[in-house]
Amino acid sequence: MPTSGKYVRILLDSIPGMSFLKSAKTGVYLACNQAFANYARKPHPKDVVGLTDAQIFDAETARHFVEDDRKALAMNEPHIFFEDVPDAAGTPMHLQTTKTRYADADGEVYCIGLCRDVTESVRLQKENAFVKAAYEKAKADGIMFSRIAKTLAGDYIDLYHVNLRTGSYVEYLTEDASGELTEVQRGADFFASGIQEIALAAAPEDREMLLKGLSRSAIAEALSHKHSFLLTYLMQKGERPLYVSMKVSRMMDDDESIIISLSDVDEQVRKQKLIDQLAQERLAYSRFNALNGDLVCMYVVEPQSGRYWEYSSARGTDLLGMPARGEDFFAAVQQCCHLAVHPGDLERFRAALTRESVLQEIERQGLFVHTYRIVLKDGPLHVKVRAAKVLESDGERLIFGLVNIESLVQKKNEYERRLAQAQESAHIDALTHVKNKHAYLETETVFDKRIQEHRQSEFALAILDVNDLKQINDTAGHQAGDQHLCTACGIICKFFKCSPVYRFGGDEFAILIEGDDYERLDELCKAMDKRNEVANLTGGIVIAYGIAKYGNESCVAELFKRADELMYKSKRELKARKQQIRESARSSAGD
């Protein structure tokens, strides 16, 4: 070995890890340190010197090493790579290897190799990556469950758990920033302090109502008839008052405890008020329209002779299709009206505009009014003819006035359109497009009134629950869950074609069953059971249900409780059946 090569060997001995020096021409090892000798399963570095890779290692390993040497000798910079190799005992190792081309002063070319065992650091990196991934997953899961909890808690602004006997209570509050329901205070007597706090937060006009409605005696009296009751009032919160629905409910299996929950129903109530406002506007419009209008033509008629004359604009003669003057007003109307009156209104117009009909209506009501359409070049125009009897100096006269009401009709149609939109928005569930909980509560009130007046016909109440919705939301996402829920809703509506379906929220629906659906109830239940059995076998949508027929209940809420209990029984049985099918399938697969 050249003198410079000796210095290289000394250098190799001082480098940590494995190091070696090879001849570029022959591939023979010229020097190595003890670590490399150990890897090559040789007692001493001198036992490696003079050998090639093929003489030390198996054929595959030797070929691999020679290929790496070739790459390093062809490069103008160090060749750095990672490789998995076994150690002397056959244990897998992960090495970081650097091979570089080196030429001495005599022009002799060598390959210098440095190998560092990075097995432990790679293992730690992998473990850290696994731990990081696990942490990120746990963090994501935590965020998801936190969001679910916040969403559920978001239905409540405030919540109280009250002991009806002692008055002690705990208040929970949904924070605006986090959306979480947290305990904020405990008190010894809700009826002494808690009610006062609620009343003080309400608008002044609602405080007396809350103080009376939330007294111990008032709550006990109300809950003796039904499981829960509602109070809606205006809360003074921030710059804009907020409509709040307070639900007072008796806890299941605990007659001493009640839950008072405050929900934000501001948008819902304001929509309902918009409906009421539109209805009032429509009524005011009808009254105004009866007294006012755009008068475009007037006829003065002598009642006995029928002689008439017209006062109008130049186009006024087109409104009844007859001459401006004549000897018999009613005969002229009957003879010429087909020229101006819309064909769809013609028969009705002729029946109304006779001498007898007009005079009888004026005698009975003091005013004759008839609305119809006339045909113009630009299209039909809505007009209203009014007639009244007046006493002039030379005798009685009939005054006929024709009023253009086209703009008022258009406004009426617009009011009706807006009213229909507001009603639909307030009563329809946005996801499934069936009726919502607000609509159900209104209908329940109607049924309760009929029950109290002993005029409610036969009906039944069904409570339905879509199984496995949470699992679908958790595994496939909320978009898939929404689609699952809409499909289930379509199945329910297909079964109960003659009964209104209400979505309570989440995966729960209610149906008030009357008429043909009530008469076919047994048949429908059998069909539902058969469909659920098939769905359990095929992995389809399973819908648990409970149906209670009205008997002697004092209100719908009592029937709801009975149907709800039957639904949960059905849900347990369907889940048990599903598990039984799975176990049977596993058993068959094992055989």
Disulfide bonds with the S-S distance in Angstrom:
none
